[in-house]
Amino acid sequence: MSEGAELMREGAELMREGAKLMREEAELMSEGAKLMRDGAEFMSEGVELMREGAKLMNKRAEFMSVCFS
């Protein structure tokens, strides 16, 4: 095989490997975006639970102040 043909074959192989890596990178970025969305959703739910907990603590404090006043 001539040197030029060998270089072209190697170049084509490198391009295939590069394309494969780019597909894998895109897949990982998509998974990362999904995880970030899920994380944001969980954080939002956590904030809501904290608000509900604060409301319950306030009601408990009101109850305790009525009981011990």
C-alpha positions in Angstrom: 0.0 0.0 0.0 1.4 3.4 -0.9 2.2 5.9 1.9 -0.6 8.2 0.7 -3.2 5.5 0.8 -2.0 4.4 4.3 -2.3 8.0 5.5 -5.8 8.3 4.1 -6.8 5.1 5.7 -5.5 6.2 9.1 -7.2 9.6 8.6 -10.5 7.9 7.9 -10.1 5.7 11.0 -9.3 8.8 13.2 -12.4 10.5 11.8 -14.6 7.5 12.7 -13.1 7.5 16.2 -13.6 11.2 16.5 -17.3 10.9 15.4 -17.8 8.1 17.9 -16.3 10.2 20.7 -18.5 13.2 19.7 -21.6 11.0 19.8 -20.6 9.7 23.3 -20.0 13.3 24.4 -23.4 14.4 23.2 -25.0 11.4 25.0 -23.2 12.3 28.2 -24.2 15.9 27.9 -27.8 14.9 27.4 -27.6 12.7 30.5 -26.0 15.5 32.5 -28.8 17.9 31.5 -31.4 15.4 32.6 -29.7 14.9 35.9 -29.5 18.7 36.4 -33.2 19.0 35.6 -34.0 16.2 38.1 -31.8 17.8 40.7 -33.5 21.1 40.3 -36.9 19.4 40.7 -35.7 17.6 43.8 -34.4 20.9 45.2 -37.7 22.6 44.5 -39.5 19.8 46.3 -37.1 20.1 49.2 -37.7 23.8 49.5 -41.5 23.1 49.6 -41.0 20.5 52.3 -38.9 22.9 54.3 -41.7 25.5 54.0 -44.3 23.0 55.2 -42.0 22.0 58.1 -41.6 25.7 59.1 -45.4 26.1 59.1 -45.7 23.1 61.3 -43.0 24.4 63.7 -44.8 27.7 63.9 -48.1 26.0 64.7 -46.4 23.9 67.3 -44.8 27.0 68.9 -48.3 28.7 69.0 -49.7 25.6 70.6 -46.9 25.4 73.2 -47.3 29.1 74.0 -51.1 28.6 74.6 -50.5 25.5 76.7 -47.9 27.1 78.9 -49.2 30.7 79.2 
